[in-house]
Amino acid sequence: MKAVVFHGVADIRLDNVREPRIEEPTDAIVRITKAAICGTDLHLVRGTMPGVKPGTILGHEGVGVVEDVGKSVRNLRPGDRVVIASTISCGACSYCRAGYNAQCDVANPNGASAGTAFFGGPAMAGGFHGLQAELARIPYAATTAIRLPDDVSDDQAIILSDIFPTAWFGAELAEIEPGDTVAVFGCGPVGQLAIVSALSMGAGRVIAVDTLPTRLDAARKHGAEIIDYEAEDPVEAIQELTNGAGVDRVIDAVGVDANLPHSGPAKKSAAALVDDDEVVKGKPKRGQWEPGDGPSIVLQWAVSCVAKAGTIGIIGVYPETAMHFPIGKSMNKNLTVKMGNCNHRRYIPHLLELVRSGTFDAAELITQVEPLPDVLDAYKQFDRREPGWLKVELDVAAH
């Protein structure tokens, strides 16, 4: 079968690989119909999230049809359409029962203290093969794969695999209450859905920060007030918009690979600069912020622009090597900072009903649909943040 395989930093290939099989009674085999490229995939390919073993199939977002199930999978059968949760969870341990599926005690083969297990990730996350493939083995399928109703399309469902639950989780971490003013840093797919989630939870205002015109336009369409951080200093702009009070809540939807300004008003507050270069060159980006160099500029902006006693929710990905945070300023402002990997299985059923009811058409975020043979070019275009490229879907069944 065909699959997108990691061979090293800046080296991914569409390879012919062996088809997966049932290995445990809790497994299912799913024929993937739709997959997607996520910003986290770029972290892996760029090397900003290290530890992916060569030969690992990438991808953690998938929708498909069940081909086979192990004897312990009692809620699915061949022919069922399913959306696959990006994080893998057993459903039976104390963490899963409490809704902390991302901290499942059982799923990660590295042990209970290893943390989140997810598809297509580094060895520390379990080293599971991912979903950018024609077929995928789904461990703990009774929990990790959720059956889809007929009236939810694959295009709608692929958004539920990762980015919508992650965005909703970020809004929950930020403790949004009715009337709150919220800043969302990053207007990629997760940021767009964080705007939607915040407004759904009753936020009075959402201020979205990015610099790409098409992403800012999309944020405005979703109801946000927008700030272009290359045109004006975002902290000063937020202070002006809030009469000096700052925002009540912040969602960091950027993470380690934040692109920082080369020029303009925001440059004066930037700790480092990043060239918007393409993954495939395989060279360090001039001026790129490296984990360990200091706190990311987005976290500095977040702490500076949030009001005293405010809350910051961090869902942008940071590797374990990131050691710095503006803790002194946070403490002096009595801030609450919450973060983590999304407990996808906890949120997917609720969000599935929102999509099914027509409350939000998740498929509108998909701006590019590419067949699997074109996946390498799609990675390049997505990494370059080409105008209009928001969420890239891979139509695996098309070829």
C-alpha positions as CSV (number, residue, x, y, z in Angstrom):
1,M,0.0,0.0,0.0
2,K,1.0,3.7,-0.4
3,A,1.9,5.7,2.7
4,V,3.7,8.9,3.6
5,V,6.9,7.8,5.4
6,F,9.4,9.8,7.5
7,H,13.0,9.1,6.5
8,G,14.6,12.0,8.4
9,V,14.3,15.7,9.0
10,A,13.2,17.4,5.8
11,D,13.0,14.0,4.1
12,I,9.5,12.4,3.6
13,R,8.5,10.1,0.8
14,L,5.5,8.4,-0.6
15,D,6.5,4.7,-0.3
16,N,5.1,1.3,-0.8
17,V,4.8,-0.3,2.6
18,R,3.5,-3.5,4.1
19,E,-0.3,-3.5,4.9
20,P,-1.1,-3.5,8.6
21,R,-2.8,-6.4,10.3
22,I,-4.6,-7.1,13.6
23,E,-1.9,-7.5,16.3
24,E,-4.0,-7.2,19.5
25,P,-7.7,-8.2,20.2
26,T,-8.4,-4.4,20.8
27,D,-7.2,-3.5,17.2
28,A,-9.1,-2.5,14.1
29,I,-7.9,-2.1,10.6
30,V,-9.4,0.9,8.8
31,R,-9.2,1.7,5.1
32,I,-8.5,5.5,5.1
33,T,-10.7,7.6,2.8
34,K,-9.6,11.0,4.0
35,A,-6.5,12.2,5.9
36,A,-5.1,15.6,6.5
37,I,-1.8,17.5,7.0
38,C,-1.5,19.3,10.3
39,G,0.9,21.8,11.7
40,T,2.1,19.1,14.1
41,D,3.2,17.1,11.0
42,L,5.4,20.1,10.1
43,H,6.9,20.2,13.6
44,L,8.0,16.6,13.0
45,V,9.4,17.1,9.5
46,R,11.2,20.3,10.5
47,G,12.7,18.6,13.5
48,T,11.3,21.0,16.0
49,M,9.7,18.0,17.6
50,P,12.5,15.5,17.5
51,G,12.5,11.7,17.9
52,V,10.6,10.4,15.0
53,K,12.1,7.1,13.8
54,P,12.9,6.7,10.1
55,G,10.3,4.4,8.6
56,T,7.4,5.9,10.6
57,I,4.2,6.6,8.6
58,L,3.1,10.1,9.3
59,G,-0.3,11.6,10.0
60,H,-2.7,11.7,12.9
61,E,-6.0,12.8,11.3
62,G,-8.1,10.2,9.5
63,V,-11.6,9.1,8.5
64,G,-12.3,5.7,6.9
65,V,-14.1,2.5,6.8
66,V,-13.5,-0.4,9.1
67,E,-12.1,-3.5,7.3
68,D,-11.5,-5.8,10.3
69,V,-11.7,-5.8,14.1
70,G,-10.1,-7.8,16.9
71,K,-12.3,-10.0,19.1
72,S,-12.4,-7.4,21.9
73,V,-13.8,-4.6,19.7
74,R,-17.5,-4.9,20.4
75,N,-18.9,-1.6,19.2
76,L,-17.6,-1.6,15.6
77,R,-17.9,-4.0,12.7
78,P,-16.6,-4.1,9.1
79,G,-18.3,-1.5,6.9
80,D,-18.7,1.1,9.6
81,R,-17.5,4.6,8.8
82,V,-15.3,6.1,11.6
83,V,-13.4,9.1,12.6
84,I,-10.1,8.3,14.3
85,A,-9.1,10.3,17.4
86,S,-5.6,11.6,17.0
87,T,-4.6,10.5,20.5
88,I,-4.8,6.9,21.4
89,S,-6.5,5.8,24.6
90,C,-7.6,2.6,26.2
91,G,-10.9,3.8,27.7
92,A,-10.5,1.8,30.8
93,C,-7.7,3.3,33.0
94,S,-8.4,5.9,35.7
95,Y,-7.2,8.7,33.4
96,C,-9.4,7.7,30.5
97,R,-12.4,7.4,32.9
98,A,-11.8,10.9,34.2
99,G,-11.7,12.3,30.6
100,Y,-7.9,12.7,30.4
101,N,-7.5,10.4,27.4
102,A,-4.3,12.1,26.3
103,Q,-2.7,10.8,29.5
104,C,-3.9,7.2,29.2
105,D,-1.9,4.9,31.5
106,V,-2.0,2.1,29.0
107,A,-1.8,3.2,25.4
108,N,1.8,4.4,25.3
109,P,4.1,1.4,25.2
110,N,6.9,3.5,26.9
111,G,5.0,3.2,30.2
112,A,2.4,5.1,32.3
113,S,4.7,8.1,32.8
114,A,5.5,8.5,29.1
115,G,2.5,10.7,28.4
116,T,0.4,11.1,25.3
117,A,0.3,8.4,22.7
118,F,-0.6,9.5,19.2
119,F,-0.5,8.4,15.6
120,G,2.5,9.2,13.4
121,G,4.6,10.7,16.1
122,P,8.0,10.4,17.8
123,A,9.1,7.3,19.7
124,M,8.2,8.9,23.0
125,A,4.6,9.1,21.8
126,G,4.6,5.4,21.2
127,G,6.0,5.3,17.7
128,F,2.7,4.3,16.2
129,H,2.3,4.4,12.4
130,G,0.1,7.2,11.3
131,L,-2.9,7.7,9.1
132,Q,-1.5,9.2,5.9
133,A,-1.8,5.8,4.3
134,E,-4.3,3.6,2.5
135,L,-4.8,1.3,5.5
136,A,-4.1,1.9,9.2
137,R,-4.0,-0.2,12.3
138,I,-6.1,1.5,15.1
139,P,-5.1,0.4,18.6
140,Y,-7.8,0.4,21.3
141,A,-10.3,0.9,18.5
142,A,-13.4,0.7,20.7
143,T,-12.3,4.0,22.2
144,T,-10.0,5.5,19.5
145,A,-12.4,5.1,16.5
146,I,-15.8,6.7,16.7
147,R,-18.6,5.6,14.4
148,L,-20.0,8.3,12.1
149,P,-23.7,8.8,11.2
150,D,-24.6,8.8,7.6
151,D,-25.5,12.5,7.6
152,V,-21.9,13.6,8.5
153,S,-19.6,13.6,5.5
154,D,-16.0,12.6,5.4
155,D,-15.1,16.3,4.8
156,Q,-16.9,17.3,7.9
157,A,-15.6,14.4,9.9
158,I,-11.9,14.9,9.2
159,I,-12.0,18.2,11.2
160,L,-13.2,16.2,14.2
161,S,-10.2,13.9,14.2
162,D,-7.9,16.6,15.8
163,I,-8.3,20.3,15.1
164,F,-11.8,21.0,16.3
165,P,-11.4,19.0,19.6
166,T,-8.0,20.7,20.1
167,A,-9.5,24.2,19.6
168,W,-12.4,23.4,21.9
169,F,-10.0,22.1,24.5
170,G,-8.0,25.3,24.3
171,A,-11.1,27.4,24.9
172,E,-11.8,25.2,28.0
173,L,-8.3,25.6,29.2
174,A,-8.6,29.4,28.9
175,E,-11.7,29.2,31.2
176,I,-13.8,31.3,28.9
177,E,-17.0,32.7,30.5
178,P,-19.8,34.7,29.0
179,G,-18.8,38.3,28.2
180,D,-15.0,37.6,28.2
181,T,-12.7,39.3,25.8
182,V,-10.4,36.7,24.3
183,A,-7.1,36.9,22.3
184,V,-6.3,34.1,20.0
185,F,-2.7,34.0,18.7
186,G,-2.4,32.1,15.4
187,C,-5.1,32.0,12.8
188,G,-4.3,28.6,11.3
189,P,-7.0,25.9,11.3
190,V,-6.8,25.4,15.1
191,G,-6.9,29.1,15.6
192,Q,-9.9,29.6,13.4
193,L,-11.7,26.9,15.4
194,A,-10.6,28.4,18.7
195,I,-12.3,31.6,17.6
196,V,-15.5,29.6,16.9
197,S,-15.2,27.7,20.2
198,A,-14.7,30.9,22.2
199,L,-17.7,32.5,20.7
200,S,-19.7,29.4,21.2
201,M,-18.8,29.5,24.9
202,G,-20.1,33.1,25.2
203,A,-17.1,35.2,24.6
204,G,-18.1,38.8,24.1
205,R,-15.1,39.7,21.9
206,V,-12.4,37.7,20.2
207,I,-9.2,39.4,19.0
208,A,-7.2,37.3,16.5
209,V,-3.5,37.9,15.8
210,D,-1.7,36.7,12.7
211,T,-0.1,38.2,9.6
212,L,-1.3,36.2,6.7
213,P,-4.1,38.1,4.9
214,T,-6.1,35.0,4.0
215,R,-6.0,33.8,7.6
216,L,-6.9,37.2,9.0
217,D,-9.8,37.4,6.5
218,A,-11.0,34.0,7.7
219,A,-10.8,35.1,11.3
220,R,-12.8,38.2,10.6
221,K,-15.4,36.0,8.8
222,H,-15.7,33.9,12.0
223,G,-16.4,37.0,14.1
224,A,-13.0,38.1,15.3
225,E,-11.4,41.5,15.4
226,I,-8.0,41.1,13.7
227,I,-4.5,42.3,14.3
228,D,-1.7,42.0,11.8
229,Y,1.4,41.6,14.0
230,E,3.7,42.8,11.1
231,A,1.7,46.0,10.7
232,E,1.4,46.9,14.4
233,D,2.6,45.7,17.8
234,P,0.0,43.2,18.9
235,V,0.4,44.0,22.6
236,E,0.0,47.7,22.1
237,A,-3.0,47.1,19.7
238,I,-4.7,44.9,22.3
239,Q,-4.2,47.5,25.0
240,E,-5.7,50.1,22.8
241,L,-8.7,47.9,22.0
242,T,-9.3,47.1,25.6
243,N,-8.8,50.7,27.0
244,G,-5.6,49.5,28.7
245,A,-7.2,46.6,30.6
246,G,-5.9,43.7,28.4
247,V,-7.9,40.7,27.5
248,D,-9.5,38.3,30.0
249,R,-8.3,35.1,28.3
250,V,-5.6,34.1,25.8
251,I,-5.4,31.0,23.6
252,D,-1.9,30.2,22.2
253,A,-2.7,28.3,19.0
254,V,0.8,28.7,17.5
255,G,3.4,26.8,19.5
256,V,7.1,26.2,18.8
257,D,7.1,27.1,15.1
258,A,5.8,30.6,15.5
259,N,6.8,32.7,12.5
260,L,8.1,36.0,13.8
261,P,8.2,39.3,12.0
262,H,11.2,40.5,10.0
263,S,10.2,44.1,10.2
264,G,7.4,46.4,11.3
265,P,6.1,47.5,14.7
266,A,6.1,44.1,16.3
267,K,9.9,43.5,15.6
268,K,10.9,45.5,18.6
269,S,9.3,42.9,20.9
270,A,10.5,39.9,19.1
271,A,13.3,37.7,20.6
272,A,14.2,36.1,17.3
273,L,13.2,36.0,13.7
274,V,12.2,33.1,11.5
275,D,12.5,32.8,7.7
276,D,9.3,31.4,6.1
277,D,11.3,28.8,4.2
278,E,10.2,25.4,3.0
279,V,10.7,22.1,4.8
280,V,12.3,20.2,2.0
281,K,15.5,22.3,1.9
282,G,16.6,20.5,5.1
283,K,18.6,23.5,6.3
284,P,18.2,25.4,9.6
285,K,16.2,28.5,9.1
286,R,18.2,31.7,9.6
287,G,17.3,33.2,12.9
288,Q,14.8,30.5,13.9
289,W,13.9,30.4,17.5
290,E,15.3,27.2,19.0
291,P,13.7,25.5,22.0
292,G,16.0,26.5,24.9
293,D,16.9,29.9,23.5
294,G,14.2,31.6,25.5
295,P,10.5,31.9,25.7
296,S,8.6,32.1,22.4
297,I,7.5,35.5,21.4
298,V,3.9,34.3,21.4
299,L,4.1,33.4,25.1
300,Q,5.7,36.8,25.8
301,W,2.9,38.5,24.0
302,A,0.3,36.4,25.8
303,V,1.6,37.2,29.2
304,S,1.9,40.9,28.4
305,C,-1.5,41.4,26.9
306,V,-3.7,39.4,29.3
307,A,-5.3,41.3,32.2
308,K,-4.3,40.7,35.8
309,A,-5.8,37.5,37.1
310,G,-6.4,36.4,33.6
311,T,-6.0,32.9,32.1
312,I,-3.8,31.6,29.3
313,G,-4.6,28.3,27.5
314,I,-1.8,26.8,25.5
315,I,-2.6,24.3,22.8
316,G,0.2,25.1,20.3
317,V,2.8,22.3,20.4
318,Y,6.0,22.7,22.4
319,P,8.6,19.9,22.7
320,E,10.0,18.8,26.0
321,T,13.2,20.6,25.1
322,A,11.4,24.0,25.5
323,M,12.5,25.1,29.0
324,H,11.7,28.8,29.2
325,F,8.5,30.7,30.2
326,P,8.0,34.3,31.5
327,I,7.1,33.0,34.9
328,G,8.0,36.0,36.9
329,K,5.7,38.4,35.0
330,S,3.0,35.7,35.1
331,M,3.3,35.4,38.9
332,N,3.2,39.1,39.5
333,K,0.0,39.4,37.5
334,N,-1.7,36.4,39.3
335,L,-2.1,34.6,36.0
336,T,-3.5,31.1,35.5
337,V,-1.7,29.1,32.8
338,K,-3.1,25.8,31.6
339,M,-1.8,23.7,28.8
340,G,-1.7,20.2,27.4
341,N,-2.4,17.7,24.6
342,C,-6.1,17.4,23.7
343,N,-8.2,14.6,25.2
344,H,-9.8,14.0,21.8
345,R,-12.0,11.1,22.7
346,R,-13.6,13.3,25.4
347,Y,-14.7,16.0,23.0
348,I,-15.4,14.2,19.7
349,P,-18.9,12.9,20.5
350,H,-20.1,16.4,21.5
351,L,-18.6,18.2,18.6
352,L,-19.9,15.5,16.2
353,E,-23.4,16.5,17.3
354,L,-22.6,20.2,16.7
355,V,-21.5,19.4,13.2
356,R,-24.4,17.0,12.6
357,S,-27.0,19.6,13.8
358,G,-25.6,22.2,11.4
359,T,-24.4,24.5,14.2
360,F,-21.1,24.7,12.4
361,D,-20.0,23.4,9.0
362,A,-16.5,22.2,9.8
363,A,-15.8,21.4,6.1
364,E,-15.6,25.1,5.3
365,L,-12.1,25.2,6.7
366,I,-10.8,22.8,4.1
367,T,-9.2,25.0,1.4
368,Q,-7.2,22.3,-0.5
369,V,-8.0,18.7,-1.4
370,E,-5.1,16.8,-2.8
371,P,-4.9,13.2,-3.9
372,L,-2.4,11.0,-2.0
373,P,0.1,11.0,-5.0
374,D,0.4,14.8,-4.7
375,V,1.1,14.7,-0.9
376,L,4.8,15.8,-1.1
377,D,4.0,18.9,-3.0
378,A,1.1,19.6,-0.7
379,Y,3.5,19.4,2.3
380,K,5.7,22.0,0.6
381,Q,2.9,24.4,-0.2
382,F,1.4,24.1,3.3
383,D,4.8,24.7,4.9
384,R,5.3,27.8,2.8
385,R,1.9,29.1,4.0
386,E,0.8,29.8,0.5
387,P,-2.1,32.3,0.3
388,G,-5.4,30.6,0.8
389,W,-3.8,27.4,2.2
390,L,-5.6,26.9,5.5
391,K,-6.4,23.2,5.9
392,V,-5.2,20.5,3.5
393,E,-7.2,17.4,3.1
394,L,-5.7,14.3,1.5
395,D,-8.3,12.4,-0.6
396,V,-6.7,8.9,0.0
397,A,-9.5,7.1,-1.8
398,A,-9.4,9.2,-4.9
399,H,-6.3,7.7,-6.5
